[in-house]
Structures are given as structure tokens and as C-alpha cells.
Amino acid sequence: MSTGEGLGIHESDAPALCVLASGSSGNCAVLVVPKTEKFARRVILLDAGLSPARTGKLLHARGIRPDEVDEIVFTHLDSDHCHSGWPRAIRPGSWRATLRIHRMHMSRAERMGLLYTRCEPFDEGFCPAPNIDFGVEMLAHDDLGVATFRIRIDLEDSTSVTLGYATDLGRVTAGLIEHMGSVDVLAIESNYCPDMQLASSRPAFLKKRIMGGAGHLSNDESAYAAARMAPGEHLVLLHLSRECNSPETALHAHRHHGCAVTVSTQHEPTGWVCIRAGESRPTIRTRQVQGRLFQRPEATSTDP
Ligand SMILES: [Zn+2]
């Protein structure tokens, strides 16, 4: 297991991701794309499920001020991805980020008071900067769905690197696997161990919601997806359930990937994971991965 490349200020000239927190008590990651001769520095939050104060504190420890955050991009607006404090926090002189919200989530954003801020809806994709491109694939999650992102960052030397970010996925679809294929760094949820889920004291409706194809991915489903997406450089596991998973169990399911693996947690940020061009590895269609893989044909052949 890797803990990333340093805990404090991001000093490398490579773009980098730090998961500040991930889990049902709040999800937030920060993506820093350093300044180059051609392009300005960009700081982008992926989800904002921590309070503005806590987010500010964690960013401060990484040398980032609130007014340096350019964008907050939401996968969806559940309270663990969009903290209720944000509508009031965004104002001149403090947080000034543009909020990026999928069009399907805009009526919910209006009810939450988010439209008083600078808010840009997106559909299939958007470019928050000339060198950064977000490709979007929507997946099933509760009623309104969840946005997953393939983020391409163009570098000074005309090459590019890619980050995949996917959490709160009802199930793995062929569209998702194609969307995330061969990214350099993949951050994907690995929410629960089915045995622990079934043995837990949670009510039956909650277990059904989580495991029913519109909730979260199990460790094996996540490993199945990640093996097919074949990240070249680094794999980051997101949104582990505290009650129904453990870092060791999640790592065990993901033991066959040929890249570094970082497990994010609810209470401690990961180190900086640099987004560098990884070794180009063939996806599962042309490569035999060792060990038993999760098979759920009905889940991969049917898009939501
Ligand atoms: Zn969530």
C-alpha cells in the first residue's frame, strides 16, 4: 500500500490529487494542476462533503488558501458530497470557486440554495481551463444518478495525463469501463465487503439500497472494474464503509493490480498522488489478470 508522495505542500511540477477525506461522513479531494509557462495553476475540489471550515483547515495544511480554489466539481449532491455549509460560504473575499453541477442535479441544487453562487451546469463534459478537460459518464445512484469523471490534463510538452474519478456507483457498466479505460491514475470507490454488510446490524432496507445496483460497489465489484480499466500508475480506493469494510479487506480484493494502491480514509488525508503518465497496460480484453475476478455479466452488459 502506498501513502502517496508527501503529506504537506505539493511541490512537484506534476499535477497531483490528495483525498482530504472519503466515506459516509464526508468526501472531498483536491486536484492541483501546477502553473506552467503556458497555463495558470488550477486548484479543483472534487466534491465538498466536509464543512467549509474543515476543508479550509485541511487545505491550509497543504499550503492552499480558500480563494485559490478555482472550481468545486460535484459528482452528486448527497450530504456526504455537498456539505450544507457551502451555499453560505461562497462569497467574495473567501471561497470564490465556480460550482460545477450536473444538469440532472440542478433542481436539487436550487432547493439547497447553491444557485446563489457562481454555478455552471454540465452535461457530457466541460473544460474548466484550456489545459483541463472533464469527460462525464453518468451512472445509477439513488434517484438522480452520479457523475463520474475522466479528467485529461494537457502538459507543457504537449503530452497529457489522465485521472479517473468514480464514486457512489450503483454498479459497474460497460460504459464506465470504456470511459475510464487506461487512465494514469484511477480513484474509485471500494465501499463494502458483502459478508460484513450482510452480517451487520443495519436494517434490511439499507442493505438493499447499498447492494441493490443503485447504491455502492463492493470490494470485488470495484476490483473487477479497476482490473478492466487498467490504471497505469496509481489506484486510489475511495468511500470505504467504516462498519462494513476495512482497508486490509479492500486491499486484499485489489491485490492483483500492477500499480501502486492508496486507500483513502474518513479521518486522515492521503498523501499527494502525482498524476504521471503510467506504463501503458492493455485492458482486460487483451490481458489475462491473475486470480479470480468478480463476474457479474448482467451488471456489465446493461447500462442504467
Ligand atoms: Zn457518498
Residues whose N, C-alpha, C, O or C-beta is under 5 A from the ligand:
A	BS01	ZN	D80 D168
